[in-house]
Amino acid sequence: MKNILISFFLFFIMIFGILFSLNAMDKVYSELETLNRRLEQSIQEDNWEKSILVINEISDKWQKHSNQLSIFLNHAELDNINSELAKLSQYVIHKNKEESMSSLHVIKFFFKHTLDIEKISLGNIF
């Protein structure tokens, strides 16, 4: 009987941890998604000064939250986002509109992909 109670207790702790991690990811990615939209708009308007400020803000927020996310995310996914953010910042600094937009959409894809593979679904369980 004691083993069953311990198993149920560990199961509920695991479920709580999963829900906590999903909630944290949703908060971080919603903040970054808002900044990505601002960056996309400023790039489309060729407002490079504003774009540099926004990419710096995105990088700061990402650095702040990536340590927290690394606890429960695949490090390969985080590395992909980190490398693409580094490329994006250089594209924005050098005012390369096409590469900036391309890199921005890759980052959006990585964010969406990371959320999709971490969500609770039958496809992710089996």
The first five atom37 places (N, CA, C, CB, O) and aatype in JSON, in Angstrom:
{
  "aatype": [12, 11, 2, 9, 10, 9, 15, 13, 13, 10, 13, 13, 9, 12, 9, 13, 7, 9, 10, 13, 15, 10, 2, 0, 12, 3, 11, 19, 18, 15, 6, 10, 6, 16, 10, 2, 1, 1, 10, 6, 5, 15, 9, 5, 6, 3, 2, 17, 6, 11, 15, 9, 10, 19, 9, 2, 6, 9, 15, 3, 11, 17, 5, 11, 8, 15, 2, 5, 10, 15, 9, 13, 10, 2, 8, 0, 6, 10, 3, 2, 9, 2, 15, 6, 10, 0, 11, 10, 15, 5, 18, 19, 9, 8, 11, 2, 11, 6, 6, 15, 12, 15, 15, 10, 8, 19, 9, 11, 13, 13, 13, 11, 8, 16, 10, 3, 9, 6, 11, 9, 15, 10, 7, 2, 9, 13],
  "atom_mask": [
    [1, 1, 1, 1, 1],
    [1, 1, 1, 1, 1],
    [1, 1, 1, 1, 1],
    [1, 1, 1, 1, 1],
    [1, 1, 1, 1, 1],
    [1, 1, 1, 1, 1],
    [1, 1, 1, 1, 1],
    [1, 1, 1, 1, 1],
    [1, 1, 1, 1, 1],
    [1, 1, 1, 1, 1],
    [1, 1, 1, 1, 1],
    [1, 1, 1, 1, 1],
    [1, 1, 1, 1, 1],
    [1, 1, 1, 1, 1],
    [1, 1, 1, 1, 1],
    [1, 1, 1, 1, 1],
    [1, 1, 1, 0, 1],
    [1, 1, 1, 1, 1],
    [1, 1, 1, 1, 1],
    [1, 1, 1, 1, 1],
    [1, 1, 1, 1, 1],
    [1, 1, 1, 1, 1],
    [1, 1, 1, 1, 1],
    [1, 1, 1, 1, 1],
    [1, 1, 1, 1, 1],
    [1, 1, 1, 1, 1],
    [1, 1, 1, 1, 1],
    [1, 1, 1, 1, 1],
    [1, 1, 1, 1, 1],
    [1, 1, 1, 1, 1],
    [1, 1, 1, 1, 1],
    [1, 1, 1, 1, 1],
    [1, 1, 1, 1, 1],
    [1, 1, 1, 1, 1],
    [1, 1, 1, 1, 1],
    [1, 1, 1, 1, 1],
    [1, 1, 1, 1, 1],
    [1, 1, 1, 1, 1],
    [1, 1, 1, 1, 1],
    [1, 1, 1, 1, 1],
    [1, 1, 1, 1, 1],
    [1, 1, 1, 1, 1],
    [1, 1, 1, 1, 1],
    [1, 1, 1, 1, 1],
    [1, 1, 1, 1, 1],
    [1, 1, 1, 1, 1],
    [1, 1, 1, 1, 1],
    [1, 1, 1, 1, 1],
    [1, 1, 1, 1, 1],
    [1, 1, 1, 1, 1],
    [1, 1, 1, 1, 1],
    [1, 1, 1, 1, 1],
    [1, 1, 1, 1, 1],
    [1, 1, 1, 1, 1],
    [1, 1, 1, 1, 1],
    [1, 1, 1, 1, 1],
    [1, 1, 1, 1, 1],
    [1, 1, 1, 1, 1],
    [1, 1, 1, 1, 1],
    [1, 1, 1, 1, 1],
    [1, 1, 1, 1, 1],
    [1, 1, 1, 1, 1],
    [1, 1, 1, 1, 1],
    [1, 1, 1, 1, 1],
    [1, 1, 1, 1, 1],
    [1, 1, 1, 1, 1],
    [1, 1, 1, 1, 1],
    [1, 1, 1, 1, 1],
    [1, 1, 1, 1, 1],
    [1, 1, 1, 1, 1],
    [1, 1, 1, 1, 1],
    [1, 1, 1, 1, 1],
    [1, 1, 1, 1, 1],
    [1, 1, 1, 1, 1],
    [1, 1, 1, 1, 1],
    [1, 1, 1, 1, 1],
    [1, 1, 1, 1, 1],
    [1, 1, 1, 1, 1],
    [1, 1, 1, 1, 1],
    [1, 1, 1, 1, 1],
    [1, 1, 1, 1, 1],
    [1, 1, 1, 1, 1],
    [1, 1, 1, 1, 1],
    [1, 1, 1, 1, 1],
    [1, 1, 1, 1, 1],
    [1, 1, 1, 1, 1],
    [1, 1, 1, 1, 1],
    [1, 1, 1, 1, 1],
    [1, 1, 1, 1, 1],
    [1, 1, 1, 1, 1],
    [1, 1, 1, 1, 1],
    [1, 1, 1, 1, 1],
    [1, 1, 1, 1, 1],
    [1, 1, 1, 1, 1],
    [1, 1, 1, 1, 1],
    [1, 1, 1, 1, 1],
    [1, 1, 1, 1, 1],
    [1, 1, 1, 1, 1],
    [1, 1, 1, 1, 1],
    [1, 1, 1, 1, 1],
    [1, 1, 1, 1, 1],
    [1, 1, 1, 1, 1],
    [1, 1, 1, 1, 1],
    [1, 1, 1, 1, 1],
    [1, 1, 1, 1, 1],
    [1, 1, 1, 1, 1],
    [1, 1, 1, 1, 1],
    [1, 1, 1, 1, 1],
    [1, 1, 1, 1, 1],
    [1, 1, 1, 1, 1],
    [1, 1, 1, 1, 1],
    [1, 1, 1, 1, 1],
    [1, 1, 1, 1, 1],
    [1, 1, 1, 1, 1],
    [1, 1, 1, 1, 1],
    [1, 1, 1, 1, 1],
    [1, 1, 1, 1, 1],
    [1, 1, 1, 1, 1],
    [1, 1, 1, 1, 1],
    [1, 1, 1, 1, 1],
    [1, 1, 1, 1, 1],
    [1, 1, 1, 1, 1],
    [1, 1, 1, 0, 1],
    [1, 1, 1, 1, 1],
    [1, 1, 1, 1, 1],
    [1, 1, 1, 1, 1]
  ],
  "atom_positions": [
    [[0.82, -1.2, 0.0], [0.0, 0.0, 0.0], [0.86, 1.26, 0.0], [-0.93, 0.0, 1.21], [0.54, 2.26, -0.65]],
    [[1.96, 1.2, 0.74], [2.84, 2.35, 0.83], [3.44, 2.68, -0.54], [3.96, 2.08, 1.85], [3.6, 3.85, -0.88]],
    [[3.79, 1.65, -1.33], [4.35, 1.86, -2.66], [3.35, 2.53, -3.6], [4.81, 0.53, -3.25], [3.74, 3.35, -4.43]],
    [[2.1, 2.19, -3.47], [1.06, 2.78, -4.32], [0.91, 4.27, -3.99], [-0.29, 2.03, -4.13], [0.8, 5.09, -4.9]],
    [[0.9, 4.61, -2.71], [0.77, 6.01, -2.32], [1.96, 6.83, -2.81], [0.63, 6.13, -0.8], [1.8, 7.95, -3.28]],
    [[3.14, 6.27, -2.68], [4.34, 6.98, -3.16], [4.27, 7.17, -4.67], [5.63, 6.2, -2.78], [4.63, 8.23, -5.18]],
    [[3.81, 6.15, -5.39], [3.69, 6.25, -6.85], [2.7, 7.33, -7.25], [3.26, 4.9, -7.44], [2.98, 8.12, -8.15]],
    [[1.54, 7.37, -6.6], [0.55, 8.4, -6.89], [1.09, 9.79, -6.56], [-0.74, 8.13, -6.12], [0.88, 10.74, -7.32]],
    [[1.77, 9.91, -5.44], [2.35, 11.19, -5.05], [3.36, 11.67, -6.09], [3.02, 11.07, -3.67], [3.33, 12.84, -6.49]],
    [[4.24, 10.79, -6.54], [5.22, 11.15, -7.57], [4.55, 11.49, -8.89], [6.22, 10.01, -7.77], [4.99, 12.4, -9.6]],
    [[3.49, 10.77, -9.22], [2.75, 11.05, -10.45], [2.15, 12.46, -10.42], [1.65, 10.0, -10.65], [2.25, 13.2, -11.4]],
    [[1.53, 12.82, -9.3], [0.92, 14.15, -9.2], [1.98, 15.25, -9.19], [0.07, 14.24, -7.93], [1.75, 16.32, -9.74]],
    [[3.12, 14.99, -8.58], [4.21, 15.97, -8.63], [4.69, 16.15, -10.07], [5.38, 15.53, -7.72], [4.97, 17.27, -10.49]],
    [[4.79, 15.06, -10.81], [5.22, 15.12, -12.2], [4.21, 15.92, -13.04], [5.39, 13.7, -12.77], [4.61, 16.76, -13.84]],
    [[2.93, 15.66, -12.86], [1.89, 16.4, -13.59], [1.95, 17.88, -13.24], [0.49, 15.82, -13.28], [1.83, 18.73, -14.12]],
    [[2.13, 18.2, -11.96], [2.25, 19.59, -11.54], [3.46, 20.25, -12.2], [2.36, 19.68, -10.01], [3.38, 21.39, -12.66]],
    [[4.57, 19.55, -12.26], [5.78, 20.07, -12.9], [5.58, 20.33, -14.38], [0.0, 0.0, 0.0], [6.05, 21.34, -14.9]],
    [[4.9, 19.44, -15.04], [4.62, 19.61, -16.47], [3.74, 20.84, -16.7], [3.93, 18.34, -17.05], [4.02, 21.65, -17.58]],
    [[2.7, 20.97, -15.9], [1.81, 22.12, -16.05], [2.53, 23.42, -15.73], [0.59, 21.97, -15.15], [2.31, 24.43, -16.4]],
    [[3.39, 23.41, -14.72], [4.18, 24.6, -14.38], [5.1, 24.98, -15.54], [4.99, 24.36, -13.11], [5.2, 26.16, -15.89]],
    [[5.77, 24.0, -16.13], [6.69, 24.3, -17.22], [5.96, 24.82, -18.45], [7.5, 23.05, -17.59], [6.43, 25.75, -19.1]],
    [[4.81, 24.25, -18.76], [4.02, 24.74, -19.89], [3.54, 26.17, -19.66], [2.83, 23.82, -20.15], [3.55, 26.99, -20.58]],
    [[3.13, 26.46, -18.45], [2.69, 27.82, -18.12], [3.85, 28.81, -18.25], [2.1, 27.87, -16.69], [3.67, 29.91, -18.79]],
    [[5.02, 28.43, -17.76], [6.19, 29.31, -17.86], [6.56, 29.54, -19.32], [7.38, 28.71, -17.1], [6.86, 30.67, -19.71]],
    [[6.54, 28.49, -20.13], [6.86, 28.64, -21.56], [5.86, 29.54, -22.25], [6.89, 27.28, -22.25], [6.24, 30.39, -23.05]],
    [[4.58, 29.37, -21.95], [3.56, 30.22, -22.58], [3.77, 31.69, -22.25], [2.17, 29.78, -22.14], [3.63, 32.55, -23.13]],
    [[4.1, 31.99, -21.0], [4.33, 33.39, -20.61], [5.53, 33.98, -21.34], [4.55, 33.48, -19.09], [5.46, 35.08, -21.89]],
    [[6.63, 33.24, -21.36], [7.85, 33.74, -22.0], [7.61, 33.92, -23.5], [9.03, 32.77, -21.76], [7.97, 34.96, -24.06]],
    [[7.03, 32.93, -24.14], [6.83, 33.01, -25.58], [5.8, 34.06, -25.97], [6.42, 31.67, -26.12], [5.9, 34.64, -27.05]],
    [[4.81, 34.33, -25.12], [3.85, 35.39, -25.46], [4.53, 36.76, -25.38], [2.62, 35.33, -24.52], [4.26, 37.63, -26.2]],
    [[5.41, 36.95, -24.39], [6.18, 38.2, -24.31], [7.05, 38.37, -25.56], [7.06, 38.22, -23.04], [7.08, 39.44, -26.16]],
    [[7.74, 37.31, -25.92], [8.64, 37.39, -27.06], [7.88, 37.52, -28.38], [9.53, 36.16, -27.11], [8.37, 38.15, -29.31]],
    [[6.71, 36.93, -28.45], [5.9, 37.05, -29.67], [5.46, 38.49, -29.89], [4.68, 36.13, -29.59], [5.44, 38.97, -31.03]],
    [[5.11, 39.18, -28.83], [4.74, 40.6, -28.93], [5.93, 41.41, -29.44], [4.27, 41.14, -27.55], [5.77, 42.27, -30.31]],
    [[7.1, 41.15, -28.89], [8.3, 41.86, -29.34], [8.64, 41.51, -30.78], [9.49, 41.55, -28.43], [9.08, 42.37, -31.54]],
    [[8.44, 40.25, -31.17], [8.7, 39.84, -32.56], [7.8, 40.58, -33.53], [8.51, 38.34, -32.71], [8.24, 40.97, -34.61]],
    [[6.55, 40.77, -33.15], [5.63, 41.53, -34.03], [6.08, 42.97, -34.17], [4.2, 41.48, -33.48], [6.03, 43.54, -35.26]],
    [[6.53, 43.57, -33.06], [7.05, 44.95, -33.13], [8.28, 45.02, -34.01], [7.38, 45.47, -31.73], [8.44, 45.96, -34.79]],
    [[9.16, 44.03, -33.88], [10.37, 44.0, -34.7], [10.02, 43.83, -36.17], [11.3, 42.87, -34.24], [10.59, 44.5, -37.03]],
    [[9.1, 42.94, -36.46], [8.7, 42.72, -37.85], [8.13, 43.99, -38.46], [7.67, 41.58, -37.94], [8.43, 44.33, -39.6]],
    [[7.32, 44.69, -37.71], [6.72, 45.93, -38.21], [7.81, 46.98, -38.45], [5.67, 46.46, -37.22], [7.78, 47.67, -39.47]],
    [[8.74, 47.12, -37.53], [9.78, 48.14, -37.71], [10.72, 47.79, -38.85], [10.59, 48.31, -36.42], [11.22, 48.68, -39.53]],
    [[10.97, 46.5, -39.08], [11.8, 46.11, -40.23], [11.07, 46.41, -41.53], [12.16, 44.6, -40.15], [11.67, 46.92, -42.48]],
    [[9.79, 46.1, -41.58], [9.02, 46.37, -42.8], [8.97, 47.86, -43.1], [7.6, 45.82, -42.66], [8.93, 48.26, -44.27]],
    [[8.98, 48.69, -42.08], [8.97, 50.14, -42.27], [10.37, 50.72, -42.48], [8.31, 50.81, -41.08], [10.52, 51.93, -42.62]],
    [[11.38, 49.87, -42.49], [12.79, 50.29, -42.61], [13.2, 51.25, -41.5], [13.03, 50.94, -43.96], [14.01, 52.15, -41.72]],
    [[12.64, 51.06, -40.33], [13.0, 51.86, -39.16], [14.07, 51.08, -38.39], [11.75, 52.16, -38.25], [13.77, 50.38, -37.43]],
    [[15.32, 51.22, -38.82], [16.4, 50.39, -38.3], [16.81, 50.78, -36.89], [17.6, 50.48, -39.22], [17.27, 49.92, -36.13]],
    [[16.67, 52.03, -36.51], [17.0, 52.43, -35.14], [16.06, 51.76, -34.15], [16.94, 53.96, -34.99], [16.5, 51.23, -33.13]],
    [[14.78, 51.78, -34.47], [13.8, 51.12, -33.61], [14.03, 49.61, -33.62], [12.36, 51.44, -34.07], [13.89, 48.95, -32.59]],
    [[14.38, 49.07, -34.78], [14.63, 47.63, -34.89], [15.78, 47.2, -34.0], [14.92, 47.25, -36.34], [15.72, 46.15, -33.36]],
    [[16.82, 48.0, -33.96], [17.98, 47.68, -33.11], [17.56, 47.69, -31.64], [19.14, 48.68, -33.35], [17.98, 46.82, -30.88]],
    [[16.75, 48.67, -31.25], [16.28, 48.71, -29.86], [15.42, 47.5, -29.52], [15.48, 50.0, -29.62], [15.55, 46.93, -28.43]],
    [[14.56, 47.1, -30.45], [13.67, 45.96, -30.2], [14.47, 44.66, -30.17], [12.57, 45.89, -31.28], [14.21, 43.81, -29.32]],
    [[15.44, 44.49, -31.08], [16.22, 43.25, -31.06], [17.05, 43.16, -29.79], [17.13, 43.17, -32.3], [17.26, 42.07, -29.27]],
    [[17.52, 44.29, -29.29], [18.24, 44.28, -28.01], [17.32, 43.89, -26.86], [18.87, 45.66, -27.74], [17.71, 43.16, -25.95]],
    [[16.09, 44.39, -26.91], [15.11, 44.04, -25.88], [14.77, 42.55, -25.95], [13.83, 44.89, -26.05], [14.65, 41.89, -24.92]],
    [[14.62, 42.02, -27.16], [14.35, 40.6, -27.33], [15.52, 39.77, -26.79], [14.1, 40.26, -28.83], [15.31, 38.8, -26.07]],
    [[16.73, 40.16, -27.13], [17.9, 39.43, -26.65], [18.01, 39.46, -25.14], [19.17, 40.0, -27.27], [18.33, 38.44, -24.52]],
    [[17.74, 40.61, -24.54], [17.79, 40.7, -23.08], [16.76, 39.8, -22.42], [17.58, 42.15, -22.65], [17.06, 39.09, -21.46]],
    [[15.53, 39.84, -22.94], [14.47, 39.0, -22.36], [14.79, 37.52, -22.56], [13.11, 39.33, -22.99], [14.56, 36.71, -21.67]],
    [[15.32, 37.18, -23.73], [15.65, 35.79, -24.0], [16.76, 35.3, -23.07], [16.07, 35.62, -25.48], [16.68, 34.2, -22.53]],
    [[17.78, 36.11, -22.87], [18.87, 35.73, -21.96], [18.35, 35.57, -20.54], [20.0, 36.77, -22.0], [18.78, 34.68, -19.81]],
    [[17.43, 36.43, -20.16], [16.87, 36.37, -18.81], [16.07, 35.09, -18.6], [15.98, 37.59, -18.55], [16.16, 34.46, -17.54]],
    [[15.29, 34.69, -19.6], [14.39, 33.55, -19.45], [14.99, 32.23, -19.93], [13.12, 33.82, -20.2], [14.48, 31.17, -19.56]],
    [[16.03, 32.25, -20.73], [16.53, 30.99, -21.29], [17.11, 30.07, -20.22], [17.6, 31.27, -22.35], [17.05, 28.85, -20.36]],
    [[17.66, 30.63, -19.16], [18.17, 29.78, -18.07], [17.03, 29.02, -17.39], [18.93, 30.61, -17.03], [17.16, 27.85, -17.06]],
    [[15.92, 29.71, -17.2], [14.75, 29.07, -16.6], [14.2, 27.99, -17.54], [13.66, 30.12, -16.29], [13.84, 26.9, -17.1]],
    [[14.13, 28.3, -18.83], [13.58, 27.35, -19.79], [14.49, 26.14, -20.0], [13.34, 28.03, -21.11], [14.02, 25.06, -20.34]],
    [[15.78, 26.32, -19.79], [16.71, 25.21, -20.01], [16.51, 24.08, -19.02], [18.14, 25.71, -19.94], [17.01, 22.98, -19.24]],
    [[15.8, 24.33, -17.95], [15.52, 23.28, -16.97], [14.62, 22.21, -17.57], [14.87, 23.88, -15.7], [14.8, 21.02, -17.29]],
    [[13.66, 22.6, -18.38], [12.69, 21.64, -18.87], [12.54, 21.6, -20.38], [11.38, 21.91, -18.27], [11.59, 21.01, -20.89]],
    [[13.45, 22.23, -21.12], [13.41, 22.17, -22.58], [14.65, 21.48, -23.13], [13.29, 23.58, -23.18], [15.7, 21.44, -22.49]],
    [[14.5, 20.95, -24.31], [15.61, 20.34, -25.01], [16.64, 21.42, -25.36], [15.12, 19.6, -26.29], [16.29, 22.47, -25.91]],
    [[17.89, 21.17, -25.03], [18.92, 22.18, -25.25], [19.17, 22.44, -26.73], [20.21, 21.75, -24.58], [19.62, 23.53, -27.09]],
    [[18.9, 21.48, -27.57], [19.07, 21.69, -29.01], [18.1, 22.76, -29.51], [18.86, 20.37, -29.78], [18.46, 23.58, -30.35]],
    [[16.88, 22.74, -28.99], [15.9, 23.76, -29.37], [16.35, 25.15, -28.93], [14.52, 23.44, -28.77], [16.24, 26.12, -29.67]],
    [[16.86, 25.23, -27.71], [17.34, 26.52, -27.2], [18.55, 27.01, -27.99], [17.69, 26.41, -25.71], [18.68, 28.2, -28.26]],
    [[19.43, 26.09, -28.37], [20.6, 26.46, -29.16], [20.2, 26.99, -30.53], [21.54, 25.26, -29.32], [20.79, 27.95, -31.03]],
    [[19.18, 26.38, -31.13], [18.68, 26.87, -32.43], [18.18, 28.3, -32.31], [17.56, 25.96, -32.95], [18.47, 29.14, -33.15]],
    [[17.42, 28.56, -31.26], [16.89, 29.91, -31.06], [18.02, 30.9, -30.78], [15.87, 29.93, -29.89], [18.02, 32.01, -31.32]],
    [[18.99, 30.5, -29.96], [20.13, 31.37, -29.65], [20.92, 31.73, -30.91], [21.06, 30.7, -28.64], [21.26, 32.89, -31.12]],
    [[21.19, 30.74, -31.75], [21.98, 31.03, -32.95], [21.2, 31.89, -33.93], [22.41, 29.72, -33.62], [21.77, 32.76, -34.59]],
    [[19.92, 31.66, -34.03], [19.11, 32.47, -34.95], [18.95, 33.9, -34.44], [17.74, 31.83, -35.15], [18.91, 34.84, -35.23]],
    [[18.87, 34.07, -33.13], [18.83, 35.42, -32.56], [20.13, 36.17, -32.82], [18.55, 35.36, -31.06], [20.11, 37.38, -33.08]],
    [[21.25, 35.47, -32.74], [22.54, 36.11, -33.03], [22.61, 36.56, -34.48], [23.71, 35.16, -32.7], [23.1, 37.65, -34.78]],
    [[22.13, 35.71, -35.39], [22.1, 36.08, -36.81], [21.19, 37.28, -37.03], [21.63, 34.88, -37.67], [21.54, 38.23, -37.74]],
    [[20.01, 37.22, -36.41], [19.03, 38.29, -36.59], [19.58, 39.63, -36.14], [17.75, 37.97, -35.84], [19.38, 40.64, -36.81]],
    [[20.26, 39.64, -35.01], [20.8, 40.91, -34.52], [21.82, 41.49, -35.51], [21.44, 40.73, -33.14], [21.87, 42.71, -35.7]],
    [[22.62, 40.64, -36.12], [23.59, 41.14, -37.09], [22.91, 41.6, -38.38], [24.61, 40.06, -37.42], [23.33, 42.6, -38.97]],
    [[21.88, 40.9, -38.81], [21.14, 41.33, -40.0], [20.5, 42.69, -39.77], [20.07, 40.3, -40.37], [20.48, 43.54, -40.67]],
    [[19.96, 42.9, -38.56], [19.32, 44.18, -38.26], [20.36, 45.29, -38.18], [18.52, 44.09, -36.94], [20.14, 46.38, -38.7]],
    [[21.48, 45.02, -37.54], [22.54, 46.03, -37.42], [23.04, 46.46, -38.8], [23.71, 45.49, -36.58], [23.33, 47.63, -39.03]],
    [[23.13, 45.49, -39.73], [23.63, 45.79, -41.07], [22.51, 46.13, -42.06], [24.43, 44.62, -41.6], [22.74, 46.23, -43.26]],
    [[21.31, 46.3, -41.53], [20.15, 46.77, -42.3], [19.85, 45.9, -43.51], [20.39, 48.19, -42.76], [19.58, 46.4, -44.61]],
    [[19.89, 44.59, -43.31], [19.58, 43.64, -44.36], [18.14, 43.17, -44.16], [20.59, 42.43, -44.35], [17.88, 42.28, -43.35]],
    [[17.23, 43.78, -44.89], [15.8, 43.55, -44.69], [15.38, 42.12, -44.99], [15.01, 44.51, -45.55], [14.65, 41.51, -44.21]],
    [[15.83, 41.58, -46.11], [15.4, 40.24, -46.52], [15.88, 39.18, -45.53], [15.93, 39.92, -47.93], [15.11, 38.32, -45.11]],
    [[17.15, 39.24, -45.16], [17.69, 38.25, -44.22], [17.08, 38.43, -42.83], [19.21, 38.36, -44.14], [16.85, 37.45, -42.12]],
    [[16.81, 39.67, -42.44], [16.19, 39.93, -41.14], [14.81, 39.29, -41.07], [16.1, 41.43, -40.87], [14.47, 38.63, -40.09]],
    [[14.01, 39.51, -42.1], [12.67, 38.93, -42.11], [12.72, 37.41, -42.14], [11.88, 39.46, -43.31], [11.93, 36.75, -41.47]],
    [[13.64, 36.87, -42.91], [13.78, 35.42, -42.97], [14.17, 34.85, -41.61], [14.83, 35.03, -44.01], [13.57, 33.87, -41.15]],
    [[15.13, 35.45, -40.97], [15.59, 34.99, -39.66], [14.5, 35.15, -38.61], [16.85, 35.75, -39.24], [14.35, 34.3, -37.74]],
    [[13.76, 36.23, -38.68], [12.67, 36.46, -37.74], [11.61, 35.37, -37.86], [12.04, 37.84, -37.97], [11.08, 34.9, -36.85]],
    [[11.3, 34.97, -39.08], [10.3, 33.92, -39.27], [10.83, 32.56, -38.83], [9.87, 33.87, -40.74], [10.05, 31.72, -38.38]],
    [[12.11, 32.33, -38.96], [12.7, 31.09, -38.44], [12.58, 31.06, -36.92], [14.19, 30.97, -38.86], [12.27, 30.01, -36.35]],
    [[12.82, 32.18, -36.27], [12.69, 32.25, -34.8], [11.24, 31.99, -34.39], [13.16, 33.64, -34.27], [10.99, 31.26, -33.44]],
    [[10.3, 32.59, -35.11], [8.89, 32.34, -34.82], [8.56, 30.85, -34.97], [7.99, 33.18, -35.74], [7.82, 30.29, -34.17]],
    [[9.11, 30.21, -36.02], [8.9, 28.78, -36.21], [9.46, 27.98, -35.05], [9.53, 28.32, -37.53], [8.8, 27.07, -34.55]],
    [[10.68, 28.31, -34.6], [11.28, 27.59, -33.49], [10.46, 27.76, -32.21], [12.71, 28.08, -33.25], [10.31, 26.8, -31.45]],
    [[9.94, 28.95, -31.96], [9.1, 29.16, -30.79], [7.86, 28.27, -30.86], [8.69, 30.64, -30.68], [7.52, 27.58, -29.9]],
    [[7.19, 28.3, -32.0], [5.97, 27.51, -32.17], [6.28, 26.02, -32.09], [5.29, 27.84, -33.52], [5.55, 25.26, -31.45]],
    [[7.36, 25.61, -32.72], [7.76, 24.2, -32.71], [8.06, 23.73, -31.29], [8.98, 23.99, -33.61], [7.66, 22.64, -30.89]],
    [[8.77, 24.55, -30.53], [9.12, 24.19, -29.16], [7.87, 24.05, -28.31], [10.07, 25.24, -28.56], [7.76, 23.12, -27.51]],
    [[6.93, 24.97, -28.47], [5.67, 24.86, -27.72], [4.9, 23.61, -28.12], [4.8, 26.09, -27.95], [4.34, 22.92, -27.26]],
    [[4.87, 23.31, -29.41], [4.12, 22.15, -29.88], [4.7, 20.84, -29.37], [4.1, 22.13, -31.39], [3.94, 19.94, -29.0]],
    [[6.02, 20.72, -29.33], [6.59, 19.44, -28.9], [6.54, 19.26, -27.38], [8.02, 19.32, -29.37], [6.73, 18.14, -26.89]],
    [[6.3, 20.33, -26.64], [6.24, 20.22, -25.19], [4.81, 20.09, -24.66], [6.9, 21.41, -24.56], [4.63, 19.68, -23.51]],
    [[3.81, 20.43, -25.46], [2.43, 20.36, -24.99], [2.0, 18.91, -24.78], [1.5, 21.06, -25.98], [2.49, 17.99, -25.42]],
    [[1.07, 18.76, -23.87], [0.53, 17.43, -23.59], [-0.44, 17.05, -24.7], [-0.18, 17.39, -22.2], [-1.47, 17.7, -24.9]],
    [[-0.1, 16.01, -25.43], [-0.96, 15.5, -26.48], [-0.69, 14.01, -26.66], [-0.75, 16.27, -27.81], [0.34, 13.5, -26.21]],
    [[-1.6, 13.33, -27.31], [-1.4, 11.89, -27.52], [-0.17, 11.62, -28.38], [-2.65, 11.27, -28.18], [0.54, 10.64, -28.17]],
    [[0.08, 12.5, -29.35], [1.25, 12.34, -30.21], [2.55, 12.46, -29.46], [0.0, 0.0, 0.0], [3.53, 11.8, -29.8]],
    [[2.58, 13.3, -28.42], [3.79, 13.46, -27.65], [3.96, 12.38, -26.59], [3.8, 14.82, -27.0], [5.07, 12.14, -26.12]],
    [[2.87, 11.72, -26.21], [2.94, 10.67, -25.19], [3.37, 9.35, -25.83], [1.59, 10.51, -24.49], [4.19, 8.62, -25.26]],
    [[2.82, 9.05, -26.99], [3.12, 7.74, -27.61], [4.13, 7.88, -28.69], [1.87, 7.1, -28.17], [4.5, 6.88, -29.32]]
  ]
}
